[in-house]
Amino acid sequence: MEATVCIVDDDISVRDSLSLLLGLKGFRTLCYACAEDFLDTYRPEWGGCLILDIRMAGMDGLTLQQELNARAIDLPVILLTAHGSLEAARTAFRAGAVDFFEKPVDGELIIAAVREALERQSGRHRQRQEQGRARALMAQLSERERQVLERLAEGMHTREIGAELGISPRTVEVYKNRLMEKTDARKLADLVRLVLEARSQ
């Protein structure tokens, strides 16, 4: 599914105006009158971001933001409010909000925030792909290859690795060359990055 800007606001005029503004800029939008409706229809394959009103009947925007985090739903959030407060802004940003606006919202600012949110999610998607690739590569290595790789990533020299693993420095070099070939690494730094990506959460 293409990136979609989901607008969750109990004010129909806000939903309509934001949807029109974003549509004119080429963004796909979906509108919801309450947080519960959004959660009921959300699908894990959706990509995009959320524009949330803070004060709504039922679940408010900050609570929905917390619920998204609790469910590990990776949709960047932009919050809107007609009753701004520094405490609400701090809560939103601590929970990972991209931006926080008081109504009425400047159109250019909201467009810029949406672009930032989509770029942020795209970056996280690329990062997850890189992590998946790194873990798949690590899974294909033998136990000894992993032992050598992890020590190379820790900055150990060939002789140190050989002494610790009970093999000759020449054998360590053979493993290193095999690792470079198996992982398509062009330099030692690529092997270090592979290990770090595989370990990252």
MDTraj code that builds the backbone (N, CA, C; nanometers):
import mdtraj as md
import numpy as np

residues = "MET GLU ALA THR VAL CYS ILE VAL ASP ASP ASP ILE SER VAL ARG ASP SER LEU SER LEU LEU LEU GLY LEU LYS GLY PHE ARG THR LEU CYS TYR ALA CYS ALA GLU ASP PHE LEU ASP THR TYR ARG PRO GLU TRP GLY GLY CYS LEU ILE LEU ASP ILE ARG MET ALA GLY MET ASP GLY LEU THR LEU GLN GLN GLU LEU ASN ALA ARG ALA ILE ASP LEU PRO VAL ILE LEU LEU THR ALA HIS GLY SER LEU GLU ALA ALA ARG THR ALA PHE ARG ALA GLY ALA VAL ASP PHE PHE GLU LYS PRO VAL ASP GLY GLU LEU ILE ILE ALA ALA VAL ARG GLU ALA LEU GLU ARG GLN SER GLY ARG HIS ARG GLN ARG GLN GLU GLN GLY ARG ALA ARG ALA LEU MET ALA GLN LEU SER GLU ARG GLU ARG GLN VAL LEU GLU ARG LEU ALA GLU GLY MET HIS THR ARG GLU ILE GLY ALA GLU LEU GLY ILE SER PRO ARG THR VAL GLU VAL TYR LYS ASN ARG LEU MET GLU LYS THR ASP ALA ARG LYS LEU ALA ASP LEU VAL ARG LEU VAL LEU GLU ALA ARG SER GLN".split()
xyz = np.array([
    [0.0848, -0.1198, 0.0000],
    [0.0000, 0.0000, 0.0000],
    [0.0879, 0.1243, 0.0000],
    [0.0532, 0.2211, -0.0858],
    [0.1339, 0.3424, -0.0921],
    [0.1228, 0.4214, 0.0383],
    [0.2206, 0.5101, 0.0591],
    [0.2216, 0.5912, 0.1804],
    [0.0924, 0.6737, 0.1891],
    [0.0298, 0.6675, 0.3051],
    [-0.0983, 0.7342, 0.3259],
    [-0.0918, 0.8216, 0.4501],
    [-0.1477, 0.9416, 0.4407],
    [-0.1584, 1.0301, 0.5560],
    [-0.2956, 1.0074, 0.6176],
    [-0.2976, 0.9502, 0.7377],
    [-0.4241, 0.9260, 0.8064],
    [-0.4540, 1.0442, 0.8975],
    [-0.5692, 1.1040, 0.8789],
    [-0.6100, 1.2217, 0.9568],
    [-0.7158, 1.1774, 1.0570],
    [-0.6856, 1.1937, 1.1851],
    [-0.7793, 1.1519, 1.2904],
    [-0.8190, 1.2763, 1.3696],
    [-0.9411, 1.3234, 1.3475],
    [-0.9882, 1.4467, 1.4120],
    [-1.1403, 1.4411, 1.4173],
    [-1.1987, 1.4779, 1.5313],
    [-1.3444, 1.4720, 1.5410],
    [-1.4145, 1.5940, 1.4814],
    [-1.3363, 1.6874, 1.4275],
    [-1.3921, 1.8055, 1.3606],
    [-1.3892, 1.7803, 1.2101],
    [-1.5081, 1.7643, 1.1508],
    [-1.5151, 1.7297, 1.0086],
    [-1.4545, 1.8377, 0.9195],
    [-1.4653, 1.9643, 0.9612],
    [-1.4093, 2.0726, 0.8794],
    [-1.2570, 2.0642, 0.8752],
    [-1.1968, 2.0251, 0.9865],
    [-1.0508, 2.0072, 0.9901],
    [-1.0113, 1.8902, 0.9021],
    [-1.0836, 1.7794, 0.9147],
    [-1.0536, 1.6624, 0.8316],
    [-1.0625, 1.6965, 0.6832],
    [-1.1687, 1.7635, 0.6474],
    [-1.1897, 1.7958, 0.5056],
    [-1.0841, 1.8925, 0.4530],
    [-1.0528, 1.9953, 0.5310],
    [-0.9566, 2.0950, 0.4833],
    [-0.8161, 2.0357, 0.4709],
    [-0.7769, 1.9529, 0.5684],
    [-0.6454, 1.8890, 0.5612],
    [-0.6385, 1.7882, 0.4467],
    [-0.7440, 1.7129, 0.4291],
    [-0.7472, 1.6146, 0.3217],
    [-0.7371, 1.6840, 0.1860],
    [-0.8068, 1.7960, 0.1696],
    [-0.8012, 1.8712, 0.0444],
    [-0.6609, 1.9278, 0.0220],
    [-0.6057, 1.9901, 0.1255],
    [-0.4716, 2.0487, 0.1159],
    [-0.3681, 1.9434, 0.0762],
    [-0.3701, 1.8303, 0.1457],
    [-0.2717, 1.7252, 0.1186],
    [-0.2956, 1.6595, -0.0167],
    [-0.4242, 1.6432, -0.0528],
    [-0.4564, 1.5847, -0.1829],
    [-0.4047, 1.6696, -0.2972],
    [-0.4138, 1.8017, -0.2834],
    [-0.3641, 1.8920, -0.3872],
    [-0.2125, 1.8832, -0.4023],
    [-0.1455, 1.8401, -0.2958],
    [0.0003, 1.8240, -0.3005],
    [0.0418, 1.6821, -0.3401],
    [-0.0572, 1.5992, -0.3746],
    [-0.0275, 1.4656, -0.4228],
    [-0.0241, 1.3568, -0.3183],
    [-0.0660, 1.3878, -0.1954],
    [-0.0647, 1.2867, -0.0895],
    [-0.1979, 1.2114, -0.0867],
    [-0.1903, 1.0812, -0.0607],
    [-0.3107, 1.0009, -0.0412],
    [-0.3526, 1.0145, 0.1041],
    [-0.4819, 1.0356, 0.1291],
    [-0.5285, 1.0542, 0.2664],
    [-0.6451, 0.9608, 0.3000],
    [-0.6552, 0.9294, 0.4283],
    [-0.7716, 0.8609, 0.4833],
    [-0.8133, 0.9385, 0.6076],
    [-0.9433, 0.9568, 0.6271],
    [-0.9923, 1.0375, 0.7391],
    [-1.0735, 0.9527, 0.8370],
    [-1.0556, 0.9850, 0.9657],
    [-1.1270, 0.9146, 1.0737],
    [-1.1791, 1.0169, 1.1735],
    [-1.3010, 0.9918, 1.2238],
    [-1.3622, 1.0838, 1.3195],
    [-1.3173, 1.0570, 1.4627],
    [-1.2547, 0.9407, 1.4860],
    [-1.2086, 0.9105, 1.6215],
    [-1.0946, 0.8091, 1.6171],
    [-1.0201, 0.8045, 1.7265],
    [-0.9050, 0.7143, 1.7345],
    [-0.9468, 0.5680, 1.7239],
    [-1.0600, 0.5362, 1.7847],
    [-1.1060, 0.3968, 1.7843],
    [-1.1321, 0.3476, 1.6421],
    [-1.1899, 0.4346, 1.5568],
    [-1.2145, 0.3958, 1.4172],
    [-1.0837, 0.3655, 1.3454],
    [-0.9833, 0.4490, 1.3715],
    [-0.8534, 0.4243, 1.3081],
    [-0.7970, 0.2896, 1.3514],
    [-0.7957, 0.2623, 1.4810],
    [-0.7394, 0.1364, 1.5313],
    [-0.8161, 0.0155, 1.4782],
    [-0.9463, 0.0319, 1.4610],
    [-1.0282, -0.0793, 1.4116],
    [-0.9955, -0.1146, 1.2664],
    [-0.9535, -0.0162, 1.1885],
    [-0.9325, -0.0404, 1.0449],
    [-0.7849, -0.0505, 1.0073],
    [-0.6935, -0.0148, 1.0993],
    [-0.5504, -0.0157, 1.0679],
    [-0.5022, -0.1556, 1.0282],
    [-0.4145, -0.1602, 0.9287],
    [-0.3524, -0.2852, 0.8854],
    [-0.2007, -0.2713, 0.8932],
    [-0.1303, -0.3745, 0.9392],
    [0.0154, -0.3652, 0.9584],
    [0.0927, -0.3285, 0.8325],
    [0.0378, -0.3592, 0.7145],
    [0.1112, -0.3299, 0.5914],
    [0.1026, -0.1822, 0.5501],
    [0.0217, -0.1052, 0.6223],
    [0.0093, 0.0356, 0.5862],
    [0.1392, 0.1100, 0.6118],
    [0.1719, 0.1991, 0.5222],
    [0.2843, 0.2906, 0.5420],
    [0.2311, 0.4320, 0.5376],
    [0.3043, 0.5260, 0.5960],
    [0.2608, 0.6651, 0.5930],
    [0.2805, 0.7321, 0.7263],
    [0.1877, 0.8209, 0.7613],
    [0.1960, 0.8899, 0.8900],
    [0.0563, 0.9263, 0.9380],
    [0.0501, 0.9771, 1.0608],
    [-0.0771, 1.0133, 1.1230],
    [-0.0780, 1.1608, 1.1606],
    [-0.1881, 1.2272, 1.1329],
    [-0.2130, 1.3610, 1.1873],
    [-0.3257, 1.3447, 1.2890],
    [-0.2959, 1.3707, 1.4156],
    [-0.3913, 1.3444, 1.5231],
    [-0.4313, 1.4718, 1.5961],
    [-0.5600, 1.4841, 1.6224],
    [-0.6067, 1.5886, 1.7130],
    [-0.5854, 1.5385, 1.8563],
    [-0.5450, 1.6290, 1.9440],
    [-0.5220, 1.5860, 2.0825],
    [-0.6536, 1.5630, 2.1553],
    [-0.7438, 1.6599, 2.1470],
    [-0.8691, 1.6475, 2.2223],
    [-0.9790, 1.5918, 2.1330],
    [-1.0197, 1.4690, 2.1621],
    [-1.1295, 1.4052, 2.0898],
    [-1.2145, 1.3287, 2.1902],
    [-1.3407, 1.3064, 2.1536],
    [-1.4259, 1.2223, 2.2378],
    [-1.3694, 1.0820, 2.2369],
    [-1.3767, 1.0141, 2.3485],
    [-1.3182, 0.8815, 2.3568],
    [-1.1678, 0.8924, 2.3744],
    [-1.0932, 0.8113, 2.3005],
    [-0.9475, 0.8121, 2.3118],
    [-0.8907, 0.9401, 2.2518],
    [-0.8081, 1.0132, 2.3285],
    [-0.7510, 1.1369, 2.2753],
    [-0.6233, 1.1065, 2.1962],
    [-0.5687, 1.2092, 2.1324],
    [-0.4539, 1.1903, 2.0454],
    [-0.3294, 1.1398, 2.1152],
    [-0.3002, 1.1926, 2.2336],
    [-0.1819, 1.1482, 2.3074],
    [-0.1945, 1.0016, 2.3495],
    [-0.3164, 0.9628, 2.3882],
    [-0.3392, 0.8232, 2.4269],
    [-0.3249, 0.7312, 2.3064],
    [-0.3750, 0.7766, 2.1908],
    [-0.3594, 0.6969, 2.0688],
    [-0.2114, 0.6832, 2.0337],
    [-0.1360, 0.7915, 2.0478],
    [0.0077, 0.7862, 2.0209],
    [0.0754, 0.6819, 2.1107],
    [0.0385, 0.6815, 2.2380],
    [0.0947, 0.5837, 2.3316],
    [0.0530, 0.4410, 2.2947],
    [-0.0701, 0.4262, 2.2495],
    [-0.1200, 0.2948, 2.2090],
    [-0.0449, 0.2440, 2.0863],
    [-0.0148, 0.3330, 1.9932],
    [0.0632, 0.2946, 1.8748],
    [0.2003, 0.2429, 1.9170],
    [0.2635, 0.3147, 2.0097],
    [0.3947, 0.2719, 2.0579],
    [0.3857, 0.1361, 2.1287],
    [0.2803, 0.1190, 2.2093],
    [0.2632, -0.0066, 2.2824],
    [0.2429, -0.1243, 2.1868],
    [0.1778, -0.0985, 2.0750],
    [0.1522, -0.2047, 1.9765],
    [0.2651, -0.2159, 1.8735],
    [0.3688, -0.1334, 1.8889],
    [0.4819, -0.1299, 1.7941],
    [0.4340, -0.0993, 1.6523],
    [0.3374, -0.0080, 1.6422],
    [0.2895, 0.0381, 1.5117],
    [0.3772, 0.1555, 1.4688],
    [0.4507, 0.1349, 1.3605],
    [0.5508, 0.2322, 1.3178],
    [0.4912, 0.3335, 1.2205],
    [0.4132, 0.4259, 1.2737],
    [0.3595, 0.5356, 1.1933],
    [0.3976, 0.6672, 1.2616],
    [0.4813, 0.7497, 1.1984],
    [0.5166, 0.8785, 1.2586],
    [0.3910, 0.9625, 1.2831],
    [0.3941, 1.0393, 1.3915],
    [0.2755, 1.1133, 1.4359],
    [0.2998, 1.2639, 1.4357],
    [0.2018, 1.3369, 1.3832],
    [0.1975, 1.4834, 1.3913],
    [0.0721, 1.5165, 1.4712],
    [0.0878, 1.5968, 1.5760],
    [-0.0264, 1.6268, 1.6632],
    [-0.0775, 1.7692, 1.6432],
    [-0.2098, 1.7820, 1.6499],
    [-0.2764, 1.9117, 1.6387],
    [-0.3574, 1.9373, 1.7653],
    [-0.3683, 2.0638, 1.8018],
    [-0.4535, 2.0973, 1.9156],
    [-0.5043, 2.2408, 1.9046],
    [-0.6249, 2.2587, 1.9529],
    [-0.6786, 2.3949, 1.9643],
    [-0.6514, 2.4495, 2.1030],
    [-0.5955, 2.3652, 2.1898],
    [-0.5707, 2.4036, 2.3289],
    [-0.4281, 2.3637, 2.3652],
    [-0.3315, 2.4284, 2.3048],
    [-0.1923, 2.3899, 2.3221],
    [-0.1407, 2.4117, 2.4627],
    [-0.0485, 2.3251, 2.5037],
    [0.0206, 2.3430, 2.6297],
    [0.1604, 2.2860, 2.6157],
    [0.2540, 2.3424, 2.6896],
    [0.3914, 2.2934, 2.6829],
    [0.4006, 2.1494, 2.7322],
    [0.3223, 2.1163, 2.8325],
    [0.3260, 1.9798, 2.8871],
    [0.2791, 1.8786, 2.7827],
    [0.1721, 1.9145, 2.7088],
    [0.1234, 1.8247, 2.6036],
    [0.2286, 1.8085, 2.4949],
    [0.2946, 1.9181, 2.4593],
    [0.3999, 1.9120, 2.3569],
    [0.5149, 1.8239, 2.4036],
    [0.5549, 1.8404, 2.5304],
    [0.6644, 1.7582, 2.5842],
    [0.6271, 1.6099, 2.5814],
    [0.5034, 1.5802, 2.6211],
    [0.4570, 1.4402, 2.6210],
    [0.4607, 1.3829, 2.4800],
    [0.4145, 1.4640, 2.3835],
    [0.4116, 1.4192, 2.2436],
    [0.5513, 1.3921, 2.1909],
    [0.6430, 1.4840, 2.2162],
    [0.7788, 1.4680, 2.1637],
    [0.8533, 1.3536, 2.2324],
    [0.8287, 1.3362, 2.3628],
    [0.8919, 1.2239, 2.4332],
    [0.8464, 1.0902, 2.3746],
    [0.7232, 1.0867, 2.3234],
    [0.6692, 0.9638, 2.2642],
    [0.7061, 0.9511, 2.1168],
    [0.7859, 1.0467, 2.0651],
    [0.8369, 1.0339, 1.9291],
    [0.7644, 1.1132, 1.8224],
    [0.6790, 1.2101, 1.8611],
    [0.6065, 1.2896, 1.7618],
    [0.7033, 1.3632, 1.6691],
    [0.6642, 1.3747, 1.5427],
    [0.7427, 1.4502, 1.4450],
    [0.7260, 1.5992, 1.4692],
    [0.6002, 1.6425, 1.4959],
    [0.5750, 1.7848, 1.5201],
    [0.4449, 1.8019, 1.5968],
    [0.4243, 1.9245, 1.6411],
    [0.3105, 1.9570, 1.7285],
    [0.2639, 2.0961, 1.6874],
    [0.1381, 2.1081, 1.6450],
    [0.0871, 2.2357, 1.5955],
    [-0.0386, 2.2784, 1.6700],
    [-0.0518, 2.4088, 1.6868],
    [-0.1768, 2.4646, 1.7368],
    [-0.2634, 2.5046, 1.6190],
    [-0.3939, 2.4805, 1.6314],
    [-0.4887, 2.5205, 1.5276],
    [-0.5162, 2.6711, 1.5391],
    [-0.5427, 2.7368, 1.4259],
    [-0.5374, 2.6859, 1.2889],
    [-0.3935, 2.6646, 1.2426],
    [-0.3739, 2.5635, 1.1613],
    [-0.2395, 2.5245, 1.1198],
    [-0.2037, 2.5894, 0.9876],
    [-0.0816, 2.6414, 0.9791],
    [-0.0300, 2.6954, 0.8529],
    [-0.0104, 2.5794, 0.7545],
    [-0.0689, 2.5925, 0.6363],
    [-0.0664, 2.4848, 0.5379],
    [0.0738, 2.4406, 0.4996],
    [0.1624, 2.5365, 0.4773],
    [0.2992, 2.5013, 0.4361],
    [0.3733, 2.4267, 0.5472],
    [0.3461, 2.4645, 0.6722],
    [0.4118, 2.3971, 0.7840],
    [0.3654, 2.2527, 0.7969],
    [0.2364, 2.2297, 0.7774],
    [0.1859, 2.0926, 0.7899],
    [0.2370, 2.0066, 0.6753],
    [0.2476, 2.0645, 0.5555],
    [0.3020, 1.9912, 0.4405],
    [0.4470, 1.9520, 0.4682],
    [0.5246, 2.0468, 0.5220],
    [0.6655, 2.0184, 0.5539],
    [0.6756, 1.9089, 0.6590],
    [0.5877, 1.9132, 0.7590],
    [0.5895, 1.8116, 0.8648],
    [0.5533, 1.6740, 0.8095],
    [0.4558, 1.6690, 0.7193],
    [0.4168, 1.5412, 0.6579],
    [0.5335, 1.4840, 0.5776],
    [0.6002, 1.5685, 0.5020],
    [0.7163, 1.5209, 0.4240],
    [0.8249, 1.4664, 0.5159],
    [0.8505, 1.5377, 0.6263],
    [0.9506, 1.4906, 0.7220],
    [0.9090, 1.3563, 0.7813],
    [0.7798, 1.3436, 0.8147],
    [0.7301, 1.2190, 0.8736],
    [0.7469, 1.1020, 0.7768],
    [0.7139, 1.1238, 0.6499],
    [0.7246, 1.0167, 0.5516],
    [0.8704, 0.9803, 0.5253],
    [0.9574, 1.0806, 0.5249],
    [1.1009, 1.0532, 0.5078],
    [1.1538, 0.9736, 0.6271],
    [1.1055, 1.0088, 0.7461],
    [1.1484, 0.9384, 0.8672],
    [1.1075, 0.7920, 0.8595],
    [0.9829, 0.7669, 0.8177],
    [0.9388, 0.6277, 0.8100],
    [1.0125, 0.5513, 0.7006],
    [1.0371, 0.6183, 0.5883],
    [1.1105, 0.5546, 0.4796],
    [1.2504, 0.5146, 0.5260],
    [1.3137, 0.6026, 0.6044],
    [1.4469, 0.5732, 0.6579],
    [1.4436, 0.4538, 0.7516],
    [1.3400, 0.4467, 0.8359],
    [1.3285, 0.3331, 0.9284],
    [1.3033, 0.2036, 0.8517],
    [1.2266, 0.2141, 0.7416],
    [1.1997, 0.0962, 0.6596],
    [1.3297, 0.0454, 0.5970],
    [1.4106, 0.1376, 0.5448],
    [1.5397, 0.0979, 0.4877],
    [1.6287, 0.0345, 0.5945],
    [1.6254, 0.0923, 0.7147],
    [1.7074, 0.0385, 0.8237],
    [1.6650, -0.1043, 0.8579],
    [1.5332, -0.1283, 0.8633],
    [1.4851, -0.2639, 0.8933],
    [1.5268, -0.3624, 0.7841],
    [1.5248, -0.3160, 0.6583],
    [1.5678, -0.4031, 0.5488],
    [1.7158, -0.4383, 0.5629],
    [1.7972, -0.3379, 0.5985],
    [1.9402, -0.3611, 0.6162],
    [1.9655, -0.4565, 0.7330],
    [1.8884, -0.4391, 0.8413],
    [1.9027, -0.5292, 0.9563],
    [1.8661, -0.6720, 0.9177],
    [1.7583, -0.6857, 0.8416],
    [1.7159, -0.8188, 0.7974],
    [1.8209, -0.8841, 0.7085],
    [1.8773, -0.8059, 0.6182],
    [1.9825, -0.8589, 0.5299],
    [2.1038, -0.9020, 0.6121],
    [2.1428, -0.8182, 0.7098],
    [2.2599, -0.8493, 0.7923],
    [2.2374, -0.9775, 0.8715],
    [2.1192, -0.9919, 0.9294],
    [2.0902, -1.1115, 1.0085],
    [2.0864, -1.2360, 0.9215],
    [2.0343, -1.2212, 0.7982],
    [2.0307, -1.3353, 0.7067],
    [2.1724, -1.3779, 0.6685],
    [2.2584, -1.2799, 0.6448],
    [2.3977, -1.3115, 0.6118],
    [2.4674, -1.3801, 0.7296],
    [2.4456, -1.3275, 0.8498],
    [2.5078, -1.3866, 0.9689],
    [2.4615, -1.5309, 0.9888],
    [2.3355, -1.5558, 0.9583],
    [2.2797, -1.6904, 0.9778],
    [2.3426, -1.7922, 0.8836],
    [2.3983, -1.7446, 0.7710],
    [2.4590, -1.8347, 0.6734],
    [2.6036, -1.8710, 0.7092],
    [2.6607, -1.8030, 0.8084],
    [2.8004, -1.8272, 0.8443],
    [2.8134, -1.9472, 0.9366],
    [2.9283, -2.0108, 0.9292],
    [2.9574, -2.1197, 1.0220],
    [2.9894, -2.0599, 1.1588],
    [2.9907, -2.1436, 1.2598],
    [3.0206, -2.0976, 1.3952],
    [3.1590, -2.0322, 1.4010],
    [3.2577, -2.0937, 1.3372],
    [3.3934, -2.0384, 1.3375],
    [3.3992, -1.9056, 1.2622],
    [3.3276, -1.8985, 1.1515],
    [3.3254, -1.7720, 1.0753],
    [3.2657, -1.6604, 1.1597],
    [3.1595, -1.6924, 1.2343],
    [3.0988, -1.5911, 1.3212],
    [3.1955, -1.5486, 1.4312],
    [3.2685, -1.6447, 1.4857],
    [3.3657, -1.6127, 1.5911],
    [3.4724, -1.5168, 1.5385],
    [3.5226, -1.5435, 1.4207],
    [3.6248, -1.4569, 1.3608],
    [3.5655, -1.3199, 1.3297],
    [3.4458, -1.3197, 1.2701],
    [3.3815, -1.1940, 1.2325],
    [3.3588, -1.1045, 1.3543],
    [3.3058, -1.1616, 1.4624],
    [3.2765, -1.0820, 1.5809],
    [3.4037, -1.0225, 1.6417],
    [3.5127, -1.0972, 1.6347],
    [3.6389, -1.0440, 1.6889],
    [3.6994, -0.9380, 1.5979],
    [3.6831, -0.9553, 1.4677],
    [3.7264, -0.8507, 1.3745],
    [3.6487, -0.7214, 1.4011],
    [3.5180, -0.7362, 1.4254],
    [3.4331, -0.6204, 1.4510],
    [3.4700, -0.5503, 1.5812],
    [3.5272, -0.6263, 1.6756],
    [3.5694, -0.5673, 1.8024],
    [3.7058, -0.4990, 1.7923],
    [3.7678, -0.5088, 1.6724],
    [3.8955, -0.4415, 1.6513],
    [4.0174, -0.5266, 1.6822],
    [3.9985, -0.6566, 1.7020],
    [4.1120, -0.7432, 1.7313],
    [4.1939, -0.7684, 1.6051],
    [4.3238, -0.7830, 1.6198],
    [4.4130, -0.8108, 1.5079],
    [4.4197, -0.9607, 1.4819],
    [4.4697, -0.9920, 1.3645],
    [4.4756, -1.1317, 1.3208],
    [4.5449, -1.2225, 1.4230],
    [4.6604, -1.1781, 1.4737],
    [4.7341, -1.2608, 1.5694],
    [4.6560, -1.2799, 1.6995],
    [4.5879, -1.1725, 1.7440],
    [4.5084, -1.1821, 1.8674],
    [4.3935, -1.2811, 1.8502],
    [4.3276, -1.2742, 1.7348],
    [4.2151, -1.3646, 1.7079],
    [4.2645, -1.5092, 1.7034],
    [4.3773, -1.5287, 1.6346],
    [4.4328, -1.6631, 1.6250],
    [4.4664, -1.7211, 1.7610],
    [4.5294, -1.6375, 1.8456],
    [4.5679, -1.6839, 1.9789],
    [4.4456, -1.7182, 2.0623],
    [4.3409, -1.6375, 2.0521],
    [4.2208, -1.6610, 2.1332],
    [4.1445, -1.7842, 2.0856],
    [4.1425, -1.8060, 1.9537],
    [4.0640, -1.9179, 1.9003],
    [4.1476, -2.0440, 1.8805],
    [4.2788, -2.0332, 1.9035],
    [4.3633, -2.1505, 1.8891],
    [4.3889, -2.1907, 1.7454],
    [4.3938, -2.0917, 1.6556],
    [4.4237, -2.1180, 1.5148],
    [4.5360, -2.0241, 1.4716],
    [4.5967, -2.0534, 1.3581],
    [4.7099, -1.9714, 1.3132],
    [4.6615, -1.8393, 1.2544],
    [4.7464, -1.7350, 1.2586],
    [4.7105, -1.6077, 1.1943],
    [4.6759, -1.6263, 1.0467],
    [4.7464, -1.7174, 0.9803],
    [4.7180, -1.7432, 0.8382],
    [4.5756, -1.7975, 0.8203],
    [4.5340, -1.8844, 0.9117],
    [4.3977, -1.9385, 0.9041],
    [4.2945, -1.8289, 0.9286],
    [4.3265, -1.7378, 1.0203],
    [4.2371, -1.6238, 1.0444],
    [4.2217, -1.5422, 0.9159],
    [4.3321, -1.5216, 0.8442],
    [4.3267, -1.4467, 0.7182],
    [4.2398, -1.5184, 0.6154],
    [4.2489, -1.6520, 0.6145],
    [4.1644, -1.7298, 0.5232],
    [4.0171, -1.7072, 0.5566],
    [3.9848, -1.7125, 0.6859],
    [3.8458, -1.6872, 0.7281],
    [3.8024, -1.5458, 0.6919],
    [3.8916, -1.4494, 0.7136],
    [3.8573, -1.3101, 0.6832],
    [3.8259, -1.2941, 0.5346],
    [3.9102, -1.3535, 0.4481],
    [3.8861, -1.3443, 0.3038],
    [3.7554, -1.4129, 0.2643],
    [3.7275, -1.5255, 0.3313],
    [3.6025, -1.5967, 0.3032],
    [3.4825, -1.5119, 0.3461],
    [3.4942, -1.4461, 0.4612],
    [3.3866, -1.3583, 0.5090],
    [3.3626, -1.2424, 0.4130],
    [3.4701, -1.1844, 0.3622],
    [3.4573, -1.0729, 0.2671],
    [3.3809, -1.1191, 0.1425],
    [3.4150, -1.2408, 0.0991],
    [3.3507, -1.2949, -0.0213],
    [3.2046, -1.3281, 0.0037],
    [3.1758, -1.3927, 0.1172],
    [3.0384, -1.4343, 0.1477],
    [2.9437, -1.3167, 0.1676],
    [2.9953, -1.2083, 0.2231],
    [2.9094, -1.0939, 0.2570],
    [2.9196, -0.9804, 0.1567],
    [2.9967, -0.9999, 0.0503],
    [3.0180, -0.8940, -0.0503],
    [3.0798, -0.7686, 0.0108],
    [3.1544, -0.7852, 0.1186],
    [3.2203, -0.6703, 0.1827],
    [3.3411, -0.6284, 0.0995],
    [3.3589, -0.4970, 0.0841],
    [3.4736, -0.4464, 0.0078],
    [3.5897, -0.4094, 0.0990],
    [3.5591, -0.3870, 0.2260],
    [3.6631, -0.3491, 0.3222],
    [3.6208, -0.3963, 0.4603],
    [3.7154, -0.3920, 0.5533],
    [3.6895, -0.4405, 0.6885],
    [3.5744, -0.3645, 0.7548],
    [3.5632, -0.2350, 0.7268],
    [3.4555, -0.1548, 0.7862],
    [3.3176, -0.2086, 0.7483],
    [3.3056, -0.2688, 0.6290],
    [3.1771, -0.3270, 0.5881],
    [3.1408, -0.4453, 0.6774],
    [3.2412, -0.5220, 0.7191],
    [3.2150, -0.6343, 0.8104],
    [3.1715, -0.5838, 0.9474],
    [3.2352, -0.4753, 0.9930],
    [3.1972, -0.4163, 1.1212],
    [3.0520, -0.3694, 1.1156],
    [3.0151, -0.3020, 1.0063],
    [2.8776, -0.2528, 0.9912],
    [2.7788, -0.3686, 0.9903],
    [2.8165, -0.4780, 0.9241],
    [2.7288, -0.5954, 0.9180],
    [2.6972, -0.6468, 1.0583],
    [2.7988, -0.6588, 1.1423],
    [2.7784, -0.7086, 1.2784],
    [2.6897, -0.6119, 1.3577],
    [2.7151, -0.4825, 1.3473],
    [2.6369, -0.3835, 1.4215],
    [2.4919, -0.3841, 1.3773],
    [2.4671, -0.3954, 1.2469],
    [2.3301, -0.3993, 1.1956],
    [2.2580, -0.5252, 1.2432],
    [2.3284, -0.6371, 1.2426],
    [2.2666, -0.7633, 1.2860],
    [2.2308, -0.7594, 1.4345],
    [2.3090, -0.6846, 1.5125],
    [2.2829, -0.6782, 1.6570],
    [2.1790, -0.5735, 1.6933],
    [2.1545, -0.4761, 1.6059],
    [2.0659, -0.3646, 1.6396],
    [1.9231, -0.4110, 1.6524],
    [1.8477, -0.3360, 1.7337],
    [1.7080, -0.3695, 1.7579],
    [1.6188, -0.2939, 1.6611],
])
top = md.Topology()
chain = top.add_chain()
for i, resn in enumerate(residues, 1):
    res = top.add_residue(resn, chain, resSeq=i)
    for name in ("N", "CA", "C"):
        top.add_atom(name, md.element.get_by_symbol(name[0]), res)
traj = md.Trajectory(xyz[None], top)
